[in-house]
């Protein structure tokens, strides 16, 4: 099973700042990695797929990069609605696995 | 509008059974692979099971293998999860999620979830 490790566990930033979230895989997943956003009481929402492609309707301030074992989600300038929990997920191998999440909180 | 609506959750005793349903609308259900993903209270996401569009290919997480069965009825645009021998650690919100080929075969969209509580 591929283990995804996200860091940091919690990130405290202010609106307007840049957020950088990391996801590291225990073995190569090529570019088969996605990022999801989850707000309290809501289902997750797909943000980025195949490491760097924005899903439909996702604002341009969200970007993804990386390949192999190291991946990054960047939010260029935080909006109030961006404070949430973010998960990475791989589809390179079965079982599909998620990282443990990074909570992005308002400083 | 693409929509997934789960139902069937509730309180069940350890060792009991439950069947979850997911009603799909707004897209051609029979053309899409589907999944169940769960989230224990205050915890992260855990993929549970996958079924191909025709129902011929199925995968399970090790944590539920032998206790859970995924199946679908394409005529009714519905996905199901039959859960047996339930344990306290199965307590979670269960989401159905579509494998979206236009978004790289990731989970998109998700339903709103249905809560399963296993407790005596």
Interface residues (C-beta under 8 A of the other chain):
Chain A: X32 X34 X36 X38 X42 X43 X44 X45 X46 X49 X50 X53 X55 X56 X87 X89 X91 X94 X95 X96 X97 X98 X99 X100 X101
Chain B: X35 X44 X45 X46 X47 X50 X59 X61 X62 X95 X100 X102 X103 X104 X105 X106 X107 X108 X109 X110 X111 X112 X113
